Amino acid sequence: MTKIIELMDDFKIEQQIKGRKQDYIEQCHFRLNKWRNYVHCNFEIDDVEEVKAKHIKQYILHAQKLGKERAITINNALATLRVFYKYLVEEEFIDEFDNPMRKIESLKEDRKVILTFNDDEVSRILNDVAEETYNNVRDKLMLIMLFDTGIRVSELCSIKNSDIARRHILIHGKGSKERMIYISKTMRRYMRKYEELKTIRFSKKSSDEIEEYYFLDQYAQKLHRSRINKILKEHCKNAGVRKEVRCSPHDCRHYFAQKQLRNGIDVYSLSQLLGHFDTQMTTKYLRGLEQEDVLEIGRQKSPLNNIKF
């Protein structure tokens, strides 16, 4: 018999070897530990071989009865368990047919329509940012990148100078998954302006005093997501954005996705730009489109548009 807690430690080491981000590793460990405590306290199970599908189902039912977690949160916990048990099977700690997650399905999640910024609000937000100082131009470029590429705020903070190329930026995404995002003409224009001001701003500092991240605060250190949240909310307030919109950096990601879909991009390409693991995650953005938007996309992409007969 093998103790669950020992295998959790092995799994954690395996994730570190694979180069998973520390936040991801800690989240997995937290979820697994929460589940381990449940099976220990309720079934006196400490060995991985004793866990059956019925125990997983009881855990799901327990989480539902508490009423503190939404279906998406419970599904995230189940996803971690799937990855954990996949590792146990691959390492031959258990047999594939003894995997209790083999037939456990995810819960049905609420199909909520995602409400985000409209074009007029985005225009007002960006026009509200002045272009007079280093901080002004930096803030404007960060907002432009969020709206224009749909990157996550954590990814924005983590961009390093070495990630910037002439036509694209290397993004270090979730689960250590890397992808490229394009540099649009608008982005390039403001990147040049920002880089010039950045050089002047820190000209009196030695190279070892300047962190290697692309976006820096006034002390030449990495910017944190809380600061970017604050910047966006400030300009949303000044721009009079509707109260229904949360005005978080993730809403910029929603805007990007829905605007790209309106412009006729296919879901697979959008999935790649967003850094999703599969297109199922991407299709949720379709729910934010009005029926007329969908019809117009279909009209523009009609199979017979360019066929003569």
LOTORVEX-49571 format. One record per residue (C-alpha): x, y, z; residue in one letter. Coordinates in steps of 0.25 Angstrom, whole numbers, padded with zeros to 4 digits. Layout:
N
      c1      c2      c3   res
       X       Y       Z     a
...
***
This chain:
309
      c1      c2      c3   res
    0000    0000    0000     m
    0005    0014   -0003     t
    0001    0026    0005     k
   -0006    0037   -0003     i
    0002    0048    0004     i
    0015    0042   -0001     e
    0010    0041   -0015     l
    0006    0056   -0014     m
    0020    0059   -0011     d
    0025    0051   -0023     d
    0015    0058   -0032     f
    0019    0072   -0027     k
    0034    0068   -0030     i
    0030    0063   -0044     e
    0022    0076   -0047     q
    0035    0084   -0043     q
    0044    0076   -0052     i
    0034    0079   -0063     k
    0036    0094   -0061     g
    0021    0096   -0057     r
    0019    0110   -0050     k
    0020    0111   -0035     q
    0006    0117   -0034     d
    0001    0105   -0042     y
    0008    0095   -0034     i
    0003    0101   -0021     e
   -0011    0101   -0026     q
   -0010    0087   -0029     c
   -0005    0083   -0016     h
   -0015    0091   -0009     f
   -0027    0084   -0016     r
   -0020    0070   -0014     l
   -0018    0073    0001     n
   -0033    0077    0002     k
   -0037    0064   -0004     w
   -0028    0056    0004     r
   -0033    0061    0017     n
   -0047    0058    0012     y
   -0045    0043    0009     v
   -0036    0042    0022     h
   -0047    0048    0031     c
   -0059    0042    0025     n
   -0054    0028    0020     f
   -0041    0027    0028     e
   -0034    0025    0015     i
   -0019    0028    0014     d
   -0014    0018    0003     d
   -0016    0022   -0011     v
   -0021    0008   -0015     e
   -0033    0009   -0006     e
   -0039    0021   -0013     v
   -0051    0017   -0022     k
   -0060    0024   -0031     a
   -0070    0024   -0021     k
   -0061    0032   -0011     h
   -0059    0043   -0022     i
   -0074    0044   -0024     k
   -0076    0046   -0009     q
   -0066    0057   -0010     y
   -0073    0064   -0021     i
   -0086    0062   -0014     l
   -0080    0068   -0001     h
   -0075    0080   -0008     a
   -0089    0082   -0015     q
   -0096    0081   -0001     k
   -0087    0092    0005     l
   -0092    0101   -0005     g
   -0079    0110   -0004     k
   -0073    0105   -0018     e
   -0078    0107   -0032     r
   -0078    0096   -0042     a
   -0066    0102   -0049     i
   -0058    0102   -0036     t
   -0062    0087   -0033     i
   -0058    0084   -0048     n
   -0045    0090   -0046     n
   -0042    0081   -0034     a
   -0046    0069   -0042     l
   -0037    0074   -0053     a
   -0025    0073   -0043     t
   -0029    0060   -0038     l
   -0029    0055   -0053     r
   -0015    0060   -0055     v
   -0011    0054   -0042     f
   -0017    0040   -0045     y
   -0011    0041   -0059     k
    0002    0042   -0053     y
    0000    0030   -0044     l
   -0004    0022   -0055     v
    0008    0026   -0064     e
    0017    0023   -0052     e
    0011    0010   -0050     e
    0007    0013   -0036     f
   -0007    0008   -0040     i
   -0013    0001   -0052     d
   -0022    0008   -0062     e
   -0034    0000   -0058     f
   -0032    0004   -0044     d
   -0032    0019   -0047     n
   -0044    0024   -0039     p
   -0045    0037   -0048     m
   -0047    0028   -0061     r
   -0062    0030   -0062     k
   -0064    0043   -0053     i
   -0070    0053   -0062     e
   -0069    0068   -0060     s
   -0081    0076   -0054     l
   -0090    0084   -0064     k
   -0086    0099   -0062     e
   -0095    0111   -0063     d
   -0095    0116   -0077     r
   -0094    0131   -0074     k
   -0093    0141   -0085     v
   -0080    0149   -0083     i
   -0082    0164   -0083     l
   -0070    0172   -0086     t
   -0066    0186   -0092     f
   -0072    0191   -0105     n
   -0063    0199   -0115     d
   -0068    0213   -0111     d
   -0064    0209   -0096     e
   -0050    0204   -0101     v
   -0048    0217   -0109     s
   -0051    0226   -0097     r
   -0042    0218   -0087     i
   -0030    0219   -0096     l
   -0033    0233   -0099     n
   -0033    0236   -0084     d
   -0019    0232   -0083     v
   -0009    0244   -0085     a
    0004    0242   -0093     e
    0012    0252   -0085     e
    0021    0244   -0076     t
    0028    0231   -0075     y
    0017    0225   -0066     n
    0006    0231   -0075     n
    0012    0224   -0088     v
    0015    0211   -0080     r
    0000    0210   -0075     d
   -0006    0213   -0089     k
    0003    0203   -0095     l
   -0001    0192   -0085     m
   -0016    0195   -0087     l
   -0014    0194   -0102     i
   -0007    0181   -0101     m
   -0018    0175   -0092     l
   -0029    0180   -0102     f
   -0021    0177   -0115     d
   -0016    0163   -0111     t
   -0025    0157   -0100     g
   -0013    0153   -0092     i
   -0015    0150   -0077     r
   -0010    0161   -0067     v
    0000    0151   -0061     s
    0006    0149   -0075     e
    0007    0164   -0077     l
    0015    0165   -0064     c
    0024    0154   -0068     s
    0028    0159   -0081     i
    0043    0161   -0082     k
    0052    0169   -0091     n
    0057    0156   -0097     s
    0043    0152   -0101     d
    0041    0164   -0110     i
    0044    0161   -0125     a
    0041    0170   -0137     r
    0027    0165   -0141     r
    0023    0156   -0129     h
    0025    0154   -0114     i
    0027    0141   -0107     l
    0017    0139   -0096     i
    0019    0129   -0084     h
    0005    0125   -0081     g
   -0002    0115   -0072     k
    0004    0102   -0069     g
    0018    0106   -0075     s
    0011    0107   -0088     k
    0018    0117   -0098     e
    0011    0124   -0110     r
    0014    0135   -0119     m
    0005    0148   -0120     i
    0006    0158   -0131     y
    0010    0172   -0130     i
    0000    0181   -0137     s
    0004    0194   -0144     k
   -0003    0202   -0132     t
    0005    0194   -0122     m
    0018    0196   -0129     r
    0016    0211   -0130     r
    0014    0211   -0115     y
    0025    0201   -0112     m
    0035    0210   -0119     r
    0030    0222   -0111     k
    0031    0215   -0098     y
    0045    0209   -0100     e
    0050    0223   -0103     e
    0044    0228   -0090     l
    0049    0216   -0082     k
    0063    0218   -0087     t
    0063    0232   -0082     i
    0056    0229   -0069     r
    0066    0219   -0065     f
    0078    0225   -0071     s
    0085    0228   -0058     k
    0083    0214   -0053     k
    0094    0203   -0055     s
    0089    0191   -0062     s
    0089    0182   -0049     d
    0079    0192   -0043     e
    0069    0190   -0055     i
    0060    0177   -0055     e
    0059    0170   -0068     e
    0044    0171   -0069     y
    0039    0179   -0080     y
    0029    0187   -0072     f
    0035    0194   -0060     l
    0030    0203   -0049     d
    0037    0216   -0045     q
    0048    0208   -0037     y
    0052    0200   -0049     a
    0045    0187   -0043     q
    0034    0178   -0049     k
    0020    0183   -0049     l
    0010    0175   -0041     h
   -0004    0171   -0046     r
   -0011    0179   -0034     s
   -0005    0192   -0040     r
   -0010    0189   -0054     i
   -0024    0186   -0048     n
   -0023    0199   -0041     k
   -0019    0206   -0054     i
   -0030    0200   -0062     l
   -0041    0203   -0052     k
   -0037    0218   -0051     e
   -0038    0220   -0066     h
   -0051    0212   -0066     c
   -0057    0221   -0056     k
   -0052    0234   -0063     n
   -0058    0228   -0076     a
   -0072    0225   -0070     g
   -0072    0210   -0074     v
   -0085    0203   -0071     r
   -0086    0198   -0056     k
   -0090    0184   -0062     e
   -0075    0182   -0067     v
   -0065    0179   -0055     r
   -0054    0186   -0062     c
   -0044    0176   -0059     s
   -0032    0172   -0068     p
   -0039    0159   -0071     h
   -0050    0167   -0077     d
   -0040    0173   -0087     c
   -0038    0158   -0091     r
   -0053    0156   -0092     h
   -0054    0168   -0101     y
   -0042    0163   -0110     f
   -0048    0149   -0112     a
   -0062    0155   -0115     q
   -0057    0165   -0125     k
   -0048    0155   -0132     q
   -0060    0146   -0133     l
   -0068    0158   -0139     r
   -0057    0160   -0149     n
   -0059    0146   -0154     g
   -0047    0138   -0147     i
   -0049    0123   -0146     d
   -0049    0117   -0132     v
   -0037    0109   -0134     y
   -0028    0121   -0137     s
   -0034    0129   -0126     l
   -0031    0118   -0116     s
   -0017    0118   -0120     q
   -0016    0133   -0118     l
   -0022    0132   -0104     l
   -0014    0121   -0100     g
   -0025    0111   -0097     h
   -0022    0096   -0096     f
   -0034    0093   -0105     d
   -0045    0100   -0113     t
   -0056    0096   -0103     q
   -0051    0107   -0093     m
   -0051    0117   -0105     t
   -0065    0114   -0109     t
   -0071    0121   -0097     k
   -0068    0134   -0103     y
   -0078    0131   -0114     l
   -0089    0133   -0104     r
   -0086    0148   -0103     g
   -0089    0150   -0117     l
   -0102    0156   -0121     e
   -0110    0147   -0132     q
   -0108    0158   -0142     e
   -0093    0158   -0140     d
   -0093    0143   -0143     v
   -0102    0144   -0155     l
   -0093    0155   -0160     e
   -0081    0146   -0159     i
   -0088    0135   -0166     g
   -0092    0145   -0177     r
   -0078    0149   -0179     q
   -0072    0135   -0179     k
   -0083    0129   -0187     s
   -0077    0117   -0195     p
   -0083    0122   -0208     l
   -0078    0136   -0207     n
   -0066    0134   -0217     n
   -0072    0124   -0226     i
   -0077    0128   -0239     k
   -0089    0120   -0245     f
***
